[in-house]
Amino acid sequence: MPDVLVDATKLSERGQVVIPKDIRDKLGLQVGAKIVIFATEDTIILQKAEFVAQSMKTKDIVSKALEIIRKLGLMR
């Protein structure tokens, strides 16, 4: 299984977003899983709530996002 998965989805009329199955499977997300949302003017980061509950700080989540960006070759 690839280290980083990338997929696209659409926002529903009710503001809902479907997380694609391959990503749900990779993260072990089940129905009712809690997710924390971080947002800026043009970026949304979804994080499994259990990781945030384990004292993960915002800077740690940003570091993980940057690591993913680097793995995708979008930044050096």
C-alpha positions in Angstrom: 0.0 0.0 0.0 1.4 3.4 -0.9 2.8 5.6 1.9 0.7 8.6 0.9 -2.7 8.3 -0.7 -4.2 11.2 -2.7 -7.8 11.2 -3.9 -10.6 13.7 -4.6 -14.1 14.1 -3.3 -17.0 16.5 -3.5 -18.9 18.6 -0.9 -22.6 17.7 -0.7 -25.4 20.2 -0.4 -25.4 19.6 3.3 -21.7 20.3 3.6 -20.7 16.6 4.0 -17.5 15.2 2.5 -17.0 11.5 1.8 -13.5 10.2 2.7 -12.7 7.6 -0.1 -12.7 4.0 1.0 -9.0 3.3 0.4 -8.1 6.2 2.7 -10.6 5.1 5.3 -9.1 1.6 5.2 -5.5 2.9 5.4 -6.4 5.0 8.5 -8.7 2.3 10.0 -11.7 4.8 10.1 -15.0 3.2 11.1 -18.5 4.7 11.2 -18.7 7.2 14.0 -14.9 7.8 14.1 -14.1 11.3 15.4 -12.0 13.6 13.3 -10.5 17.0 14.1 -10.6 19.7 11.4 -8.0 22.4 11.1 -8.6 25.2 8.6 -7.0 28.3 7.1 -8.3 30.5 4.3 -7.6 27.9 1.7 -6.6 24.7 3.4 -8.3 22.0 5.4 -6.5 19.3 7.4 -8.4 16.3 8.8 -6.8 14.4 11.6 -8.0 11.3 13.5 -9.1 12.6 16.9 -7.3 9.8 18.8 -4.0 11.2 17.7 -4.9 14.7 18.8 -6.1 13.3 22.2 -2.7 11.8 22.7 -1.3 15.3 23.3 -0.5 16.0 19.6 0.0 19.7 19.3 -1.0 21.8 16.3 2.7 22.2 15.3 3.0 18.4 15.2 0.1 18.2 12.8 1.5 20.9 10.6 4.8 19.0 10.6 3.0 15.9 9.4 1.2 17.9 6.7 4.6 19.2 5.5 6.0 15.7 5.5 3.2 14.6 3.2 3.7 17.5 0.9 7.4 16.6 0.6 6.6 13.0 -0.1 4.3 14.1 -2.9 7.2 16.2 -4.3 5.3 19.4 -4.0 7.9 21.0 -1.8 11.6 20.5 -1.2 
